Amino acid sequence: MHRRTSIALASIALSLLLAVACGKPMSPEEKVADQRAKYTATLNGFVVHAVPVDEAMEGAQGEAMETTMDETTGAMDDQASGEGMDEAMDQEGGEAMPAPTRQDAILDILVSTTSREPLSHLTVDVDQVDANENPKGHWLAYLDTADVHRGPGTQISYTVENVDYADGDGFNVEVRSPVPPEDRGQYKEFQESGSAE
């Protein structure tokens, strides 16, 4: 009889210890990690298009379009109307040289969560791979997820600038979880929690 009482008391003590341990409040960093684990990100699709490189384009236009007027005759300065325009014209075809461009990838990402306390922002890992699934690039996309609530998910558009894209390339997105402590400084939501170094 005495032994049964001891076992029962030990079980109660163990239950109380577990309850106290489970009730311990999480640190801000632990809370962010817990919330991130309740998010998923899926790539619905992407499109890659050429975008003019602003600075280079402005420089070329400035050289090609700069004209000066002669104060006495009102005629264009020979240098501006001749040499300046000639530099912007293709010698064989007589057409303007194309402006420099870069390739931008616009990703359509579906973000969903089961968290009752959603994050205002979420960092998603983005990977570019070639046709053979070899890695070509990696980015961290910091998404505004204030409108993402429990349910089927919310579509978010994100642009990756200046990608080296070739036919057959693809992109993958994921919510990395868990994030190792040494990498948490790269994820802004951990920084905003005030706990990451």
DRENBATOR-400793 format. One record per atom (N, C-alpha, C): z, y negated, x negated. Coordinates in steps of 0.05 Angstrom, whole numbers, padded with zeros to 5 digits, always signed. Example, Ala and Ser with C-alpha at 12.3 -4.5 7.8 and 13.67 -1.06 7.14 Angstrom:
<rs>
+00156+00114-00264 +00156+00090-00246 +00156+00066-00264 +00142+00045-00257 +00143+00021-00273 +00157-00001-00258 
</rs>
This chain:
<rs>
+00000+00024-00017 +00000+00000+00000 +00000-00025-00017 +00017-00024-00038 +00019-00046-00056 -00008-00051-00071 -00022-00029-00077 -00048-00032-00091 -00068-00045-00073 -00069-00038-00048 -00088-00050-00029 -00083-00080-00026 -00058-00088-00026 -00051-00116-00024 -00061-00131-00048 -00058-00119-00072 -00067-00132-00097 -00097-00135-00097 -00111-00115-00088 -00141-00116-00088 -00149-00138-00068 -00136-00139-00045 -00144-00159-00025 -00139-00187-00036 -00116-00191-00049 -00110-00217-00061 -00129-00225-00083 -00137-00205-00099 -00157-00210-00120 -00184-00218-00108 -00192-00205-00086 -00217-00212-00073 -00217-00240-00062 -00194-00247-00050 -00191-00274-00039 -00193-00295-00061 -00179-00290-00083 -00179-00308-00106 -00207-00312-00117 -00222-00289-00119 -00249-00291-00129 -00267-00307-00110 -00263-00303-00084 -00279-00318-00065 -00273-00348-00066 -00248-00354-00070 -00241-00383-00073 -00253-00395-00098 -00252-00380-00120 -00264-00390-00145 -00294-00395-00141 -00308-00376-00128 -00337-00379-00124 -00342-00403-00106 -00326-00407-00086 -00330-00429-00067 -00326-00456-00082 -00306-00457-00099 -00302-00481-00115 -00325-00486-00134 -00335-00465-00147 -00357-00468-00166 -00382-00477-00151 -00387-00465-00128 -00411-00473-00113 -00409-00501-00101 -00385-00510-00096 -00382-00537-00085 -00382-00559-00105 -00385-00552-00131 -00385-00573-00152 -00410-00590-00149 -00407-00616-00148 -00430-00634-00145 -00449-00632-00169 -00475-00634-00163 -00495-00633-00184 -00498-00660-00198 -00505-00659-00223 -00511-00683-00238 -00537-00695-00227 -00543-00720-00232 -00569-00732-00223 -00593-00716-00234 -00591-00707-00259 -00613-00691-00271 -00616-00664-00257 -00594-00651-00251 -00595-00625-00237 -00606-00629-00209 -00599-00651-00196 -00609-00656-00169 -00640-00660-00169 -00650-00675-00189 -00679-00679-00191 -00693-00652-00196 -00681-00636-00214 -00693-00609-00220 -00694-00592-00194 -00672-00593-00179 -00671-00578-00154 -00692-00588-00134 -00695-00614-00131 -00715-00625-00113 -00743-00618-00122 -00749-00620-00148 -00776-00614-00158 -00783-00585-00152 -00763-00567-00153 -00769-00539-00148 -00778-00534-00120 -00773-00553-00102 -00781-00550-00074 -00808-00562-00067 -00823-00571-00088 -00849-00583-00084 -00871-00564-00094 -00894-00566-00082 -00918-00553-00091 -00941-00572-00091 -00960-00568-00109 -00984-00585-00110 -01008-00567-00113 -01029-00572-00096 -01053-00556-00096 -01077-00575-00098 -01096-00568-00115 -01120-00584-00117 -01140-00576-00095 -01147-00595-00078 -01166-00590-00057 -01195-00593-00067 -01199-00610-00087 -01225-00615-00098 -01225-00639-00116 -01248-00644-00129 -01249-00667-00147 -01278-00676-00149 -01282-00701-00157 -01308-00711-00162 -01307-00727-00188 -01328-00725-00204 -01330-00739-00230 -01353-00759-00228 -01348-00784-00235 -01369-00803-00234 -01367-00823-00258 -01390-00835-00264 -01391-00854-00287 -01381-00881-00278 -01365-00893-00294 -01354-00920-00289 -01361-00938-00312 -01372-00962-00307 -01378-00981-00329 -01353-00987-00345 -01356-00989-00371 -01333-00997-00388 -01333-01027-00388 -01313-01039-00375 -01312-01068-00369 -01315-01085-00394 -01299-01080-00414 -01300-01098-00437 -01327-01097-00451 -01337-01072-00455 -01363-01070-00469 -01385-01082-00452 -01383-01078-00425 -01404-01089-00407 -01403-01120-00408 -01379-01131-00407 -01377-01160-00408 -01387-01172-00434 -01382-01158-00456 -01392-01167-00482 -01422-01167-00483 -01435-01146-00473 -01464-01144-00473 -01476-01164-00455 -01464-01168-00431 -01475-01188-00413 -01472-01216-00425 -01450-01221-00438 -01445-01247-00450 -01466-01254-00471 -01474-01234-00487 -01494-01239-00507 -01522-01242-00495 -01527-01226-00474 -01554-01226-00462 -01558-01250-00445 -01537-01260-00431 -01541-01280-00411 -01533-01308-00421 -01523-01310-00445 -01515-01336-00455 -01539-01354-00460 -01541-01376-00447 -01563-01395-00450 -01552-01423-00454 -01566-01438-00469 -01558-01466-00473 -01582-01483-00466 -01576-01506-00456 -01597-01525-00448 -01600-01547-00469 -01625-01554-00476 -01629-01577-00495 -01623-01603-00480 -01606-01620-00491 -01597-01643-00477 -01620-01663-00471 -01640-01664-00488 -01662-01684-00483 -01684-01674-00466 -01692-01648-00469 -01715-01638-00454 -01707-01621-00431 -01682-01611-00430 -01674-01593-00408 -01685-01565-00411 -01698-01559-00434 -01709-01533-00439 -01688-01514-00451 -01691-01489-00447 -01673-01469-00458 -01675-01469-00488 -01653-01466-00501 -01653-01463-00530 -01668-01437-00537 -01685-01439-00558 -01701-01416-00566 -01684-01391-00572 -01661-01396-00585 -01645-01373-00592 -01634-01359-00567 -01625-01375-00548 -01614-01363-00524 -01635-01349-00507 -01659-01362-00504 -01679-01351-00487 -01695-01329-00500 -01697-01330-00527 -01713-01310-00541 -01696-01288-00553 -01683-01294-00575 -01668-01274-00590 -01646-01261-00574 -01631-01278-00559 -01609-01268-00543 -01618-01248-00522 -01640-01255-00509 -01650-01237-00488 -01663-01212-00500 -01676-01216-00523 -01689-01193-00536 -01669-01171-00544 -01645-01179-00552 -01625-01159-00559 -01616-01142-00535 -01618-01153-00512 -01610-01139-00488 -01633-01124-00475 -01657-01127-00486 -01680-01114-00474 -01688-01090-00491 -01697-01069-00479 -01707-01046-00493 -01734-01054-00504 -01739-01049-00530 -01763-01058-00543 -01788-01045-00532 -01786-01020-00524 -01810-01006-00514 -01814-01011-00484 -01794-01008-00468 -01797-01009-00439 -01793-01037-00428 -01781-01055-00443 -01776-01081-00432 -01754-01082-00412 -01737-01061-00410 -01716-01061-00391 -01689-01065-00405 -01670-01075-00390 -01644-01080-00401 -01631-01054-00409 -01616-01055-00431 -01602-01031-00441 -01580-01024-00421 -01575-00999-00415 -01554-00991-00396 -01527-00999-00407 -01509-01007-00390 -01482-01014-00398 -01467-00988-00405 -01449-00990-00424 -01433-00966-00432 -01416-00957-00408 -01413-00931-00405 -01397-00920-00383 -01377-00899-00394 -01358-00893-00377 -01339-00871-00382 -01339-00853-00358 -01328-00829-00361 -01327-00810-00338 -01298-00810-00327 -01296-00814-00301 -01270-00813-00288 -01270-00790-00268 -01248-00775-00267 -01246-00753-00247 -01226-00761-00225 -01236-00761-00201 -01218-00767-00178 -01210-00741-00165 -01183-00735-00166 -01172-00710-00157 -01161-00714-00129 -01166-00695-00111 -01154-00694-00084 -01132-00673-00085 -01107-00682-00085 -01084-00664-00088 -01068-00663-00062 -01062-00638-00053 -01045-00634-00030 -01017-00628-00040 -00998-00646-00033 -00970-00643-00042 -00953-00637-00018 -00937-00616-00020 -00919-00609+00002 -00891-00603-00009 -00871-00604+00009 -00843-00600+00000 -00828-00587+00023 -00806-00573+00015 -00787-00562+00034 -00760-00576+00032 -00759-00597+00015 -00734-00611+00010 -00727-00629+00033 -00701-00629+00040 -00692-00648+00060 -00689-00676+00049 -00686-00678+00023 -00684-00704+00009 -00708-00707-00009 -00730-00718+00001 -00754-00720-00016 -00751-00740-00038 -00767-00735-00059 -00769-00753-00082 -00789-00776-00075 -00783-00800-00084 -00802-00822-00079 -00826-00819-00097 -00823-00807-00120 -00846-00802-00138 -00843-00774-00150 -00865-00763-00158 -00866-00736-00169 -00886-00734-00191 -00879-00723-00213 -00897-00719-00236 -00910-00691-00234 -00937-00691-00233 -00952-00666-00231 -00967-00662-00257 -00967-00637-00267 -00983-00630-00290 -01012-00626-00282 -01031-00638-00296 -01059-00635-00291 -01072-00624-00316 -01088-00602-00313 -01102-00590-00336 -01132-00589-00330 -01147-00595-00351 -01176-00592-00349 -01184-00567-00366 -01202-00551-00354 -01211-00527-00369 -01241-00526-00368 -01253-00512-00387 -01282-00509-00388 -01290-00485-00371 -01316-00479-00371 -01326-00457-00354 -01313-00430-00361 -01303-00427-00385 -01290-00402-00393 -01259-00403-00391 -01249-00424-00377 -01221-00427-00373 -01206-00435-00398 -01220-00445-00419 -01207-00455-00443 -01198-00483-00438 -01173-00490-00447 -01163-00517-00442 -01179-00539-00456 -01183-00561-00441 -01197-00584-00452 -01181-00610-00451 -01161-00611-00433 -01145-00635-00431 -01121-00631-00414 -01100-00647-00419 -01075-00645-00404 -01065-00673-00398 -01056-00678-00374 -01045-00703-00366 -01021-00699-00348 -01004-00719-00346 -00981-00720-00328 -00988-00741-00307 -00991-00733-00282 -00998-00751-00260 -00973-00758-00245 -00966-00784-00245 -00942-00794-00232 -00950-00803-00204 -00944-00788-00184 -00953-00792-00157 -00932-00806-00139 -00941-00824-00122 -00923-00836-00102 -00921-00816-00079 -00897-00804-00076 -00893-00783-00055 -00873-00793-00034 -00871-00819-00031 -00852-00830-00010 -00860-00821+00018 -00885-00816+00023 -00894-00807+00049 -00897-00777+00052 -00889-00762+00032 -00890-00733+00033 -00864-00722+00044 -00865-00710+00068 -00841-00699+00081 -00846-00669+00086 -00825-00656+00096 -00828-00627+00102 -00850-00623+00122 -00866-00603+00116 -00889-00598+00134 -00913-00587+00119 -00937-00590+00130 -00960-00578+00117 -00969-00592+00091 -00960-00616+00087 -00967-00630+00062 -00982-00656+00067 -00985-00671+00045 -00999-00697+00046 -01019-00698+00024 -01043-00708+00031 -01064-00710+00011 -01060-00736-00005 -01062-00734-00031 -01058-00756-00049 -01082-00757-00069 -01094-00780-00073 -01116-00783-00091 -01106-00793-00118 -01115-00781-00140 -01106-00789-00166 -01130-00790-00185 -01133-00811-00201 -01156-00814-00219 -01148-00809-00248 -01162-00791-00261 -01158-00786-00289 -01181-00800-00303 -01175-00820-00319 -01196-00837-00331 -01205-00825-00358 -01231-00830-00363 -01243-00824-00389 -01240-00794-00397 -01250-00777-00379 -01250-00748-00384 -01275-00740-00399 -01273-00719-00414 -01297-00708-00428 -01306-00685-00410 -01323-00691-00390 -01331-00672-00370 -01358-00660-00376 -01361-00634-00372 -01387-00620-00374 -01390-00602-00350 -01414-00595-00343 -01419-00577-00321 -01403-00551-00324 -01390-00542-00303 -01374-00518-00304 -01345-00523-00309 -01338-00547-00317 -01309-00553-00321 -01294-00554-00294 -01268-00549-00296 -01252-00550-00272 -01225-00563-00279 -01209-00567-00258 -01182-00579-00261 -01162-00562-00246 -01138-00561-00256 -01115-00547-00243 -01092-00566-00242 -01076-00564-00220 -01052-00580-00218 -01029-00562-00211 -01005-00570-00220 -00981-00555-00213 -00956-00572-00216 -00936-00565-00201 -00910-00578-00204 -00894-00559-00223 -00891-00568-00248 -00878-00551-00268 -00848-00549-00261 -00839-00524-00259 -00811-00519-00253 -00803-00492-00263 -00782-00490-00279 -00765-00513-00287 -00777-00528-00311 -00769-00553-00314 -00778-00569-00337 -00756-00566-00358 -00763-00557-00382 -00742-00554-00403 -00729-00581-00409 -00703-00581-00415 -00689-00606-00421 -00703-00624-00441 -00715-00611-00462 -00727-00628-00483 -00753-00642-00473 -00764-00633-00451 -00788-00646-00440 -00783-00665-00417 -00759-00666-00408 -00753-00682-00384 -00758-00712-00387 -00757-00721-00412 -00762-00750-00417 -00790-00758-00410 -00809-00739-00408 -00837-00745-00402 -00841-00747-00372 -00822-00739-00356 -00824-00738-00327 -00807-00761-00316 -00821-00781-00304 -00808-00806-00297 -00785-00802-00277 -00787-00782-00259 -00766-00779-00240 -00739-00772-00253 -00740-00758-00276 -00715-00753-00290 -00705-00779-00303 -00723-00795-00313 -00715-00821-00325 -00702-00838-00304 -00713-00838-00280 -00703-00855-00258 -00676-00846-00248 -00670-00820-00254 -00644-00810-00245 -00621-00821-00263 -00629-00833-00286 -00610-00845-00303 -00596-00826-00322 -00606-00801-00323 -00593-00781-00339 -00609-00771-00362 -00635-00776-00363 -00652-00767-00385 -00650-00787-00408 -00650-00776-00432 -00649-00794-00456 -00676-00809-00458 
</rs>
